[in-house]
Amino acid sequence: MPVTRRKKRRKKIRYKKITFKLSAKQKKSFENYCKARKTTPTKLIKKLISRYINGFDKQVPDEYYVTENQLGLFDEDENYLENEMK
């Protein structure tokens, strides 16, 4: 008599709601764009923000953090002084 195994249950996905406001003109423009591209507003938004929402669930890489000295202006000044003193 063969042994039958049960399928593993799929993990239930929990969704969170995010809202934002658009002006009437922006909403109409958004709807027209979706209609022209034959897509839904939800699919369009998810596609556009997928770059920002995929891959950061555990930890954000250091390269994406903004630092106090983001432009590195002060580092260049110190290097300039060191090179001038030599």
C-alpha positions, 0 to 999 in steps of 0.5 A: 500500500503506497504512502501518500504525503500531504502537500505543505500548506502555503504560507498566508500572505499578509498585506498592508494598506498604504494610501496617498492623495492625488489631485483630481487632475493627477488622478485623471491623468493617472487613469488615462495613462493606465487605460492607454497602457492597458494596465491597472493602477495597482499593477502600475504602481507596484511595477514602478516601486518594485525597485524600492520594495524588493530585497530590503526586507531584512536589512538595507545595504550601507550604500543606501544610507545617507551620511552627514558628509554625503558629498564628501566635500570635507574629505576632499579638503583634508586630502588637498591639505595633505597633498599640499604639505608633501 
